């Protein structure tokens, strides 16, 4: 259902980025890059507002004509950005949240992998398979 | 309850192995073992820092991170909370544990005090690693005055 999924490290470089229509990848890379500004804005806004319960899910970052971009930040300031096709209006907030939760769990598993050095690009096949399962349900 | 002792036994063997007599003699060898243990703890702390805080954004500032260490991390590792947390409000925190499980089996009082610090190296690394995942660079040292009580001193580094 997602068209592009990206995992961005705390220092704002990509740990993992993949998109389905592979002929126009650069456009998605650019969208993810611009969405990082919005993510930072939301994070700093949350810090100033005295909210008791802070959520990891950031919600819709910004909509474009064809796509919607959603964001999620973990406790270690690793950001997940998901680009979804706008025409797929059946996707509800809850489903996006559950997709992010699956992403977070898989990312935690990658972190706990002794063969993974924190900060490297994610090359785990299990993570790849999980992301494929999220992207494959495109119309 | 049996799960807790599994880690304690593993930890005891780790320390024994790294301080085995056929390691390089002299202070060079000892320092290397200490940093190996700290490195082990660091990587484990990094992974725990990712896995433990669930769903809600737990850490807003330094003090929240320290509270997370004292409550959540300590409860997950040693099934108890830290007994005391003090700070000078300028980046230095002292975490006091009056009944540290990894030292509990060694006896109480002043016997074995010289041997005790090496059993704290892994835990120092653990605290440092967890703080690193949460976004804080720190320096952690440990001290023992009377077994099984021990203190961990965390000094936050300004990056």
Interface residues (C-beta under 8 A of the other chain):
Chain A: X10 X46 X47 X53 X54 X55 X56 X73 X74 X75 X76 X77 X107 X108 X111 X112 X114 X118
Chain B: X43 X46 X47 X49 X50 X51 X53 X55 X56 X57 X58 X59 X60 X133 X134 X135
